Amino acid sequence: MDNFMNMTKKAGHTAELQRLVDLHAVYDDAMDGKLVLAPIDLQEPGKRILDSGTADGTWLRGVRSSLSAKHHYFGSDVESELFPEQPDGITFFQHSFTEPWPEDIRNSFDLAHIRGSLAGSSPKKPIDVVKDFTSLVKPGGWVQLQEMNAFSPPSNGPAMTDFARMVSEVWTRINVGDFANELKSMLEEAGLQSVQERRIICEIGKTAKPELRTQSVNGVTGPVRPLTSVARGVPTSFNEEQLDTLPERVKAELESEGGRIEVIVAWGQRV
């Protein structure tokens, strides 16, 4: 995934952060504003909430804005350059979830969350990342994972279908596999209880709500070009011309016809 990270950096952090904000708006709408599906009582104040792969803390701020109770919010990311200059009550710290977590924060959180980041597990396996991640929550605490389904996506036009196929081939080649469809089983293998899963369809582009059309296209198309760069470094069924044209094909199709993505959310409790 180094090619993906390098291209994202070259595109500029401002553009990537805006893409994440736009995609967050799509998810927030599709989830009816309920970003936390784990049945944790967030009306009781004082919870410790961690978001790994937080970027600038968009998910944390979204959760905080929906609650009246006061909690303690923590965000980690491998790229500290993404952290806001004004943390606004959120504690940010640099960390890669492929590395062991600091011992002093294990068994300390009430809710630990990862969204859209598990492809970055490579060269480790996502299950190894998830197992170590679950050690961060205290007994009774919850872990929630959310990822986009590239291996069995909703029916779409040819460009979005090609995009999903390319991503599934890349995930296979970098040995992270079909992790989105394995979120529930990974939490179970990690020893969590009361594990549940929910699948959510998000409309993108022309078929989205008018106020979300532009945001949804930007949120989904932003990673296409960096992922084609990753695809050039591993064996896939795509040739150079197909990879060159895929980003514009996806954008044009979403703007003219629309499309859909499926996100999978799974959660479980440590006992």
C-alpha positions as CSV (number, residue, x, y, z in Angstrom):
1,M,0.0,0.0,0.0
2,D,3.0,2.3,-0.1
3,N,2.1,3.5,-3.6
4,F,-1.4,4.4,-2.3
5,M,0.0,6.5,0.6
6,N,2.6,8.2,-1.6
7,M,0.1,9.3,-4.2
8,T,-2.3,10.5,-1.5
9,K,0.5,12.6,-0.1
10,K,1.3,14.0,-3.5
11,A,-2.3,14.9,-4.1
12,G,-2.2,17.0,-0.9
13,H,-3.6,16.4,2.6
14,T,-6.3,19.1,2.1
15,A,-7.8,17.1,-0.8
16,E,-7.7,13.8,1.1
17,L,-9.2,15.3,4.2
18,Q,-12.0,16.8,2.1
19,R,-12.6,13.4,0.5
20,L,-12.9,11.8,4.0
21,V,-15.3,14.5,5.1
22,D,-17.4,14.0,2.0
23,L,-17.5,10.2,2.4
24,H,-18.3,10.6,6.1
25,A,-21.4,12.7,5.1
26,V,-22.5,9.8,2.8
27,Y,-22.1,7.3,5.6
28,D,-23.7,9.5,8.2
29,D,-26.8,9.9,6.0
30,A,-27.0,6.2,5.1
31,M,-26.8,5.3,8.8
32,D,-29.4,7.9,9.8
33,G,-26.9,9.8,11.9
34,K,-26.2,6.8,14.1
35,L,-22.5,6.4,13.6
36,V,-22.1,4.0,16.6
37,L,-24.1,0.8,16.1
38,A,-22.6,-1.0,19.1
39,P,-25.1,-0.9,21.9
40,I,-23.0,1.1,24.3
41,D,-24.7,3.6,26.6
42,L,-23.3,6.9,25.4
43,Q,-25.9,8.9,27.4
44,E,-23.8,8.0,30.5
45,P,-20.9,10.5,30.5
46,G,-17.2,9.8,30.9
47,K,-16.6,7.1,28.2
48,R,-13.2,6.7,26.6
49,I,-13.6,6.5,22.8
50,L,-10.8,5.7,20.4
51,D,-10.8,6.0,16.6
52,S,-7.9,4.4,14.8
53,G,-7.0,5.7,11.4
54,T,-8.7,8.9,12.5
55,A,-7.1,11.3,10.0
56,D,-8.3,14.7,11.3
57,G,-10.9,13.2,13.7
58,T,-14.0,13.6,11.4
59,W,-15.7,10.5,12.8
60,L,-15.0,11.5,16.4
61,R,-16.4,14.9,15.9
62,G,-19.5,13.4,14.2
63,V,-20.1,11.2,17.2
64,R,-19.5,14.0,19.7
65,S,-21.9,16.3,17.9
66,S,-24.7,13.8,18.2
67,L,-24.4,13.4,22.0
68,S,-25.2,15.6,24.9
69,A,-23.1,13.7,27.4
70,K,-19.4,14.5,27.7
71,H,-16.8,11.8,26.8
72,H,-13.1,11.5,26.3
73,Y,-12.1,11.3,22.7
74,F,-8.8,9.9,21.3
75,G,-7.7,9.6,17.7
76,S,-4.7,7.8,16.3
77,D,-3.2,7.7,12.8
78,V,0.1,6.7,11.2
79,E,0.1,10.1,9.4
80,S,0.3,12.8,12.1
81,E,0.3,15.5,9.4
82,L,-3.4,14.9,9.1
83,F,-4.1,16.0,12.7
84,P,-5.8,19.4,13.0
85,E,-3.8,22.3,14.3
86,Q,-6.5,22.9,16.9
87,P,-7.4,19.5,18.4
88,D,-10.6,20.9,19.8
89,G,-10.8,18.6,22.9
90,I,-9.6,15.4,21.1
91,T,-6.4,13.8,22.1
92,F,-4.4,12.8,18.9
93,F,-1.4,10.5,18.8
94,Q,0.6,9.0,16.1
95,H,0.5,5.2,15.8
96,S,0.2,2.5,13.2
97,F,-2.2,-0.3,14.1
98,T,0.3,-2.8,12.5
99,E,2.6,-2.1,15.5
100,P,2.0,-3.1,19.1
101,W,-0.2,-0.7,21.0
102,P,1.3,1.1,24.0
103,E,0.8,-1.0,27.1
104,D,-0.5,2.0,29.1
105,I,-3.6,2.3,26.9
106,R,-4.6,-1.4,26.8
107,N,-7.7,-2.3,28.7
108,S,-8.6,1.4,28.9
109,F,-11.3,2.2,26.3
110,D,-15.1,1.8,26.4
111,L,-15.3,1.9,22.6
112,A,-12.6,1.4,20.0
113,H,-13.4,2.0,16.3
114,I,-11.8,1.5,12.9
115,R,-13.4,2.6,9.6
116,G,-12.0,2.2,6.1
117,S,-8.4,1.3,7.1
118,L,-7.9,-2.4,7.4
119,A,-6.4,-2.7,3.9
120,G,-3.5,-1.0,5.6
121,S,-2.9,-4.1,7.6
122,S,-0.5,-5.5,4.9
123,P,2.0,-7.1,5.2
124,K,0.2,-8.4,8.4
125,K,-3.1,-10.0,8.2
126,P,-6.2,-8.0,9.2
127,I,-7.1,-10.7,11.8
128,D,-3.8,-10.0,13.6
129,V,-4.5,-6.3,13.6
130,V,-8.1,-6.8,14.9
131,K,-6.9,-9.2,17.6
132,D,-4.4,-6.7,19.0
133,F,-6.9,-3.9,18.6
134,T,-9.5,-5.6,20.8
135,S,-7.0,-5.6,23.7
136,L,-7.5,-1.8,23.9
137,V,-11.0,-2.0,25.3
138,K,-11.7,-2.8,28.9
139,P,-13.9,-5.8,29.9
140,G,-17.5,-4.7,28.9
141,G,-16.1,-2.4,26.2
142,W,-17.0,-2.5,22.6
143,V,-15.1,-2.7,19.3
144,Q,-16.8,-1.5,16.0
145,L,-15.3,-2.0,12.5
146,Q,-16.6,-0.6,9.2
147,E,-15.3,-1.4,5.7
148,M,-16.5,-1.2,2.1
149,N,-17.4,-4.4,0.4
150,A,-15.4,-4.8,-2.8
151,F,-15.7,-8.6,-3.2
152,S,-19.5,-8.8,-3.5
153,P,-20.6,-5.3,-4.3
154,P,-24.1,-4.1,-5.3
155,S,-25.0,-4.2,-9.0
156,N,-23.5,-1.2,-10.8
157,G,-22.4,0.0,-14.3
158,P,-19.3,-1.3,-16.0
159,A,-16.9,1.2,-14.6
160,M,-17.8,0.7,-11.0
161,T,-17.9,-3.0,-11.6
162,D,-14.4,-2.9,-12.9
163,F,-13.3,-0.7,-10.0
164,A,-14.6,-3.2,-7.4
165,R,-13.0,-6.1,-9.4
166,M,-9.6,-4.3,-9.4
167,V,-9.8,-3.6,-5.7
168,S,-10.7,-7.2,-4.9
169,E,-7.7,-8.4,-7.0
170,V,-5.3,-5.9,-5.3
171,W,-6.6,-6.9,-1.8
172,T,-6.0,-10.6,-2.7
173,R,-2.5,-9.9,-4.0
174,I,-1.4,-7.9,-1.0
175,N,-2.7,-10.7,1.2
176,V,-5.4,-8.8,3.1
177,G,-8.2,-10.7,1.3
178,D,-11.9,-10.2,1.7
179,F,-11.6,-8.5,5.1
180,A,-14.9,-6.5,4.8
181,N,-17.0,-9.7,4.6
182,E,-14.9,-11.2,7.5
183,L,-15.4,-8.4,10.0
184,K,-17.9,-10.4,12.1
185,S,-15.9,-13.6,12.0
186,M,-12.7,-11.7,12.9
187,L,-14.3,-10.2,16.0
188,E,-15.6,-13.7,17.0
189,E,-12.1,-15.2,16.5
190,A,-10.7,-12.4,18.6
191,G,-12.9,-13.6,21.5
192,L,-15.5,-10.9,21.5
193,Q,-19.1,-11.7,22.5
194,S,-22.5,-10.5,21.3
195,V,-21.0,-9.9,17.8
196,Q,-23.4,-8.4,15.3
197,E,-23.2,-7.2,11.7
198,R,-25.1,-4.7,9.6
199,R,-24.9,-4.1,5.8
200,I,-25.7,-0.6,4.5
201,I,-26.2,0.5,0.9
202,C,-25.0,4.0,0.0
203,E,-26.2,5.7,-3.2
204,I,-23.4,7.6,-5.0
205,G,-23.6,10.3,-7.7
206,K,-26.7,10.8,-9.7
207,T,-28.8,8.4,-7.6
208,A,-27.8,10.0,-4.3
209,K,-29.8,12.7,-2.6
210,P,-29.2,16.0,-4.5
211,E,-27.3,17.6,-1.6
212,L,-25.0,14.6,-1.5
213,R,-24.3,14.0,-5.2
214,T,-21.1,16.0,-5.5
215,Q,-19.8,14.9,-2.1
216,S,-20.5,11.2,-2.8
217,V,-18.7,11.2,-6.1
218,N,-15.6,12.9,-4.5
219,G,-15.7,10.5,-1.5
220,V,-15.7,7.4,-3.7
221,T,-13.5,8.4,-6.6
222,G,-10.7,9.9,-4.6
223,P,-8.9,6.6,-4.0
224,V,-9.4,5.2,-7.5
225,R,-6.2,6.7,-9.0
226,P,-3.9,5.8,-6.0
227,L,-5.4,2.2,-6.1
228,T,-4.6,1.9,-9.8
229,S,-1.0,2.8,-8.8
230,V,-1.0,-0.1,-6.3
231,A,-2.5,-2.4,-9.0
232,R,0.4,-1.6,-11.3
233,G,2.7,-3.1,-8.7
234,V,1.0,-6.5,-8.4
235,P,-0.4,-9.0,-10.9
236,T,-4.0,-8.3,-11.9
237,S,-6.2,-8.9,-14.9
238,F,-6.0,-5.2,-15.9
239,N,-3.6,-3.8,-18.5
240,E,-2.0,-0.4,-18.5
241,E,-4.7,1.3,-20.7
242,Q,-7.5,0.0,-18.5
243,L,-5.8,1.3,-15.4
244,D,-5.1,4.6,-17.0
245,T,-8.8,5.2,-18.0
246,L,-10.5,3.7,-14.9
247,P,-10.5,6.9,-12.7
248,E,-12.2,9.0,-15.3
249,R,-14.6,6.2,-16.3
250,V,-15.7,5.8,-12.7
251,K,-16.2,9.5,-12.2
252,A,-18.2,9.9,-15.5
253,E,-20.4,6.9,-14.7
254,L,-21.3,8.1,-11.2
255,E,-22.1,11.6,-12.4
256,S,-24.2,10.4,-15.4
257,E,-25.8,7.2,-14.1
258,G,-25.1,6.9,-10.4
259,G,-24.0,3.9,-8.5
260,R,-24.1,2.1,-5.1
261,I,-21.6,0.9,-2.6
262,E,-22.1,-1.5,0.4
263,V,-20.5,-0.9,3.7
264,I,-20.3,-3.6,6.3
265,V,-20.3,-2.7,10.0
266,A,-19.6,-5.3,12.7
267,W,-19.3,-4.9,16.5
268,G,-18.7,-7.0,19.5
269,Q,-18.1,-6.8,23.3
270,R,-15.1,-7.8,25.3
271,V,-16.0,-9.8,28.4
